[in-house]
């Protein structure tokens, strides 16, 4: 009989990084011969068959529960009531200082970190999906902690492509791409300023367009970005694409010229790996976990000073050799996130936990 190792998400959303990571983890577990489902308090999106609601969870049929945590929620009572052994999978929590005081994001950021601290001792182990997140777990006193980037399902980018509606009439112009929520910690306002400098350096005829992909949890900030774009006279050079499907995102990644990231706080930053998959040169600030995520890939700036970002980008656009070097390093970096790389690491971690449990797993594939 195979082991039963299930996962819990407070809420699952199609296209969300944590939900995608849970699906990727389920794939690895099943490849290890483990019986594995994902249970959630709620689901929004296109493929609800991938998730089960909590009322169908049977703790007597679960030998280990992987509990994903990325923001505060109201289901800590359910977690506490589950009698089977639990492992925390930590995806980082954006600090409250990046949100408007009193907003839901502000409140649940604080609550999430309170929950994280209160659960020390309640879990038989913990997984940080980056060294940055692992360090936070260790600082709180979690034990049996392992770093496993169980996040990036690269195979999902091998499907069909669709032209996003926002690119109608813009397809012939080179693009700089940036993917992520329009939120204060992502600092897209610095990218707008960098575009202003880049236009001055290259001229209006040569300057690429900047495509900002992602929804927002801060409508006021998005409004300020649009106003700033108009103030800089960049309306024709900036595309606010909103949240796109995987098929639309594939189209943009495959045709972009450069990838920009100005984020001040990232527990991982999945788009940096996605850019590498498409051979897209990356220029990013060196904040939080970004240097670990990029590894050997990309150009890292100690901070994103907009004029410096513009100057580096202008040089990259005219340097074919540097472009090729960054493309190759991005592809090399992908090896760390391949299923074949992570599957044995996950297997070894689970087997190490098995030695400490009062009731070990019934079976897990050792040779996979």
C-alpha positions, -999 to +999 in steps of 0.1 A: +000+000+000+013+034-009+018+063+015-009+089+018+006+124+018-019+152+012-017+190+010-037+219+024-042+254+010-064+280+028-076+291-007-066+279-042-067+302-073-060+293-109-027+309-120-016+317-084+020+308-076+013+289-044-016+269-060+007+261-089+034+250-065+009+226-047+000+211-081+037+206-089+043+190-055+014+167-060+029+156-094+062+148-077+045+129-049+025+108-073+056+101-093+071+088-060+042+063-058+024+084-031-014+088-028-018+126-028-046+151-031-049+188-024-075+201+000-086+238+003-111+260+021-121+276-012-113+276-049-116+301-077-105+294-113-109+271-142-099+236-130-116+228-096-112+191-102-076+195-091-087+205-056-110+191-029-129+211-003-121+205+034-153+186+042-141+157+021-108+154+040-104+123+061-075+126+086-075+088+092-065+084+056-036+109+058-002+099+071+013+133+065-002+167+057+018+194+039+003+228+050+011+257+027+014+291+043+018+324+024-007+348+042-028+348+073-062+332+072-091+320+094-085+283+091-059+278+119-086+260+140-090+234+112-052+229+110-049+225+148-077+200+148-061+177+122-046+147+141-021+135+115+015+147+114+020+180+096+048+197+076+047+234+070+055+246+035+064+282+038+062+306+008+069+338+026+046+366+037+050+401+022+056+424+052+027+446+063+046+478+058+041+473+020+004+476+023-020+503+033-027+503+070-060+487+078-063+470+044-071+432+042-035+426+030-021+445+059-042+427+085-036+392+071+001+399+067+004+405+104-019+376+112+001+353+089+033+360+108+016+356+141+003+322+130+038+312+117+053+319+151+026+302+170+029+269+151+065+262+161+064+228+178+031+218+161+048+205+129+071+176+125+091+195+099+091+225+076+100+233+040+111+267+029+108+271-009+139+293-009+169+299+014+154+332+024+122+315+036+141+287+053+162+312+073+130+327+086+117+293+097+150+285+115+150+319+132+116+311+147+127+277+160+113+253+134+132+220+132+137+194+105+138+222+080+147+217+043+149+241+013+130+227-016+118+251-044+086+231-051+071+259-072+078+260-109+060+236-132+080+244-163+060+220-185+030+243-183+049+267-207+050+242-235+014+247-247-003+269-272+001+306-274-025+333-278-020+370-285-032+391-256-058+416-265-037+443-250-010+437-277-033+444-307-015+469-329+017+466-308+031+433-320+059+448-342+075+468-314+102+451-291+091+446-255+105+447-221+085+424-198+077+425-161+053+401-144+038+404-110+011+422-090+010+459-093+019+464-057+042+486-037+068+460-029+072+452-066+081+489-073+070+491-109+071+529-105+109+526-108+104+508-141+084+536-154+111+561-145+137+538-161+116+538-193+117+576-192+156+575-191+158+547-217+137+567-242+161+596-237+191+573-243+177+554-273+153+579-288+116+575-292+119+555-324+141+528-308+128+525-273+110+492-266+076+491-250+073+481-213+046+454-207+035+452-171+016+419-165-004+413-133-035+423-114-035+444-083-045+444-047-040+481-045-062+500-070-050+533-057-014+524-065-023+512-100-041+545-105-010+563-094+011+543-118-011+552-148-011+588-138+027+587-135+030+571-169+010+600-184+030+625-165+062+611-181+046+611-215+049+573-218+014+563-226+024+549-260+053+530-245+036+514-214+011+485-216-008+477-184-017+441-195-036+430-163-037+393-153-033+370-183-038+333-190-008+310-194-013+310-231-011+347-233+019+349-210+037+323-232+032+346-262+047+376-244+077+357-229+085+342-263+087+376-280+101+399-253+136+414-256+144+417-219+129+410-185+129+436-157+124+431-120+126+460-094+109+441-065+121+450-030+108+419-014+105+384-029+104+351-011+112+334-044+099+353-076+088+326-101+088+349-132+126+350-130+127+313-137+100+315-163+121+341-181+150+317-182+128+290-197+121+313-227+158+324-230+149+360-219+178+380-205+170+393-170+180+425-153+170+426-116+177+442-083+196+419-058+170+421-030+157+394-007+158+359-023+163+371-059+200+363-061+193+327-050+164+323-074+185+336-104+216+316-094+241+319-123+216+338-144+208+374-150+223+408-144+220+418-107+220+454-096+225+462-059+195+485-061+173+496-090+183+532-096+162+540-127+189+557-147+213+529-141+187+503-151+181+522-183+219+525-191+224+487-185+194+479-206+206+501-235+239+484-234+223+449-234+200+458-264+231+466-285+253+437-272+244+404-289+272+385-271+259+396-237+224+386-247+235+351-256+255+347-224+225+356-203+202+334-224+225+304-218+229+311-181+192+313-177+187+279-193+215+265-171+197+278-140+166+258-149+182+226-140+177+234-103+140+235-108+134+205-130+112+177-117+140+152-121+162+173-099+136+180-071+119+146-070+149+128-053+154+157-029+117+156-019+119+118-015+150+120+007+134+146+029+103+126+034+123+095+042+143+114+068+111+125+085+099+089+083+126+080+108+113+103+134+075+096+131+058+074+157+039+058+128+061+057+097+047+058+061+035+026+047+055+029+015+074+054-006+094+048-037+131+049-029+145+044-064+125+071-082 
